[in-house]
Amino acid sequence: MKKYSNTGTVYKRDFKSGTYAHIYTVTSNIGMKPFIEYFNKYKTLSIRRYRQYLLLNITYTLRINKMQSMSNIKPMFIDLTYFSKTLLMSSNMKNKQLNNAMIIINYYRKLRNLNEK
């Protein structure tokens, strides 16, 4: 936890059962990269882990390409939410789904570049 504390904010969440969890909110591209690498080590992912992995990859890609403030961001997210409906992911399926998400992101990036011309 200390390793990433300078790249984001760490919150402590208390649950009714008496347990607690440290929640890390990523605020920079530098902070996102180690978590993407961490998720890449999983052989299979549960639904919750897969959604975290996919959203983190999408957010990271959008921030790197400065696409998070585009006017057509909403239709792009509607297209991308299709990929979060898978139950268990093998590493091959995970990579295939991520590649499909990247195709959609690249499509919208090309649209943005055409609109700027």
C-alpha positions in Angstrom: 0.0 0.0 0.0 2.8 2.4 0.8 4.3 1.8 -2.6 1.4 3.4 -4.3 0.4 6.0 -1.7 2.1 8.9 -3.6 0.2 8.3 -6.8 -3.4 8.3 -5.4 -5.5 8.4 -2.3 -5.9 5.5 0.1 -9.2 5.3 2.1 -10.1 2.9 4.9 -13.6 1.5 4.6 -15.2 -0.1 7.7 -17.8 -2.8 7.2 -20.7 -3.8 9.5 -19.1 -7.1 10.2 -16.1 -5.5 11.9 -13.7 -6.0 9.0 -12.2 -3.2 7.0 -10.5 -2.7 3.6 -8.1 -0.2 2.2 -9.4 1.3 -1.0 -7.0 2.9 -3.4 -8.2 5.5 -5.8 -6.0 6.0 -8.8 -5.5 9.6 -9.8 -2.6 9.4 -12.3 -1.4 7.3 -15.3 1.6 6.4 -13.2 -0.6 4.9 -10.6 -2.7 2.9 -13.0 0.2 1.1 -14.7 1.2 -1.2 -11.8 -2.4 -2.3 -11.3 -2.8 -3.2 -14.9 0.4 -5.3 -14.6 -1.0 -6.9 -11.4 -4.3 -7.9 -13.1 -2.3 -9.3 -16.1 -0.9 -12.0 -13.8 -4.3 -13.6 -13.2 -5.0 -16.8 -15.1 -8.8 -16.4 -14.7 -10.8 -13.5 -13.5 -14.1 -13.3 -11.6 -16.8 -10.9 -12.8 -15.8 -8.2 -10.3 -12.1 -8.5 -11.0 -12.7 -8.6 -14.8 -14.8 -5.4 -14.6 -12.1 -3.7 -12.6 -9.4 -4.8 -15.0 -11.3 -3.7 -18.1 -12.3 -0.3 -16.7 -8.8 0.3 -15.5 -7.4 -0.5 -19.0 -10.0 1.6 -20.7 -9.5 4.6 -18.4 -5.7 4.3 -18.7 -5.9 4.2 -22.5 -8.3 7.2 -22.6 -6.1 9.3 -20.3 -2.9 8.4 -22.3 -4.6 9.5 -25.5 -6.4 12.5 -23.9 -9.8 11.2 -25.0 -11.6 11.5 -21.6 -13.1 14.9 -22.5 -14.4 14.0 -26.0 -17.9 15.0 -26.9 -18.8 11.5 -28.1 -17.5 9.7 -25.0 -21.0 8.5 -24.0 -21.7 6.3 -27.1 -18.2 4.9 -26.8 -18.8 3.8 -23.2 -22.1 2.2 -24.3 -20.2 0.2 -26.9 -17.6 -0.8 -24.3 -20.0 -1.9 -21.6 -20.8 -5.0 -23.7 -17.4 -6.4 -22.6 -18.2 -6.4 -18.9 -20.9 -9.0 -19.2 -18.6 -12.1 -19.2 -18.6 -14.4 -16.1 -15.2 -16.0 -15.9 -12.2 -15.1 -18.1 -9.3 -17.2 -19.2 -6.2 -15.3 -20.1 -6.8 -15.8 -23.8 -10.4 -14.6 -23.6 -9.2 -11.6 -21.4 -6.7 -10.6 -24.0 -9.3 -11.0 -26.8 -11.8 -8.9 -25.0 -9.2 -6.2 -24.3 -8.3 -6.2 -28.0 -11.9 -5.8 -29.0 -12.2 -2.8 -26.5 -9.1 -1.3 -28.1 -10.7 -1.6 -31.6 -13.6 0.5 -30.3 -11.4 3.0 -28.7 -9.3 3.4 -31.9 -12.5 3.8 -33.9 -13.5 6.7 -31.7 -10.0 8.1 -31.8 -10.1 8.2 -35.6 -13.5 9.9 -35.4 -12.0 12.6 -33.1 -9.1 13.1 -35.5 -11.5 13.6 -38.4 -13.6 16.1 -36.5 -10.5 18.1 -35.6 -9.5 18.5 -39.3 
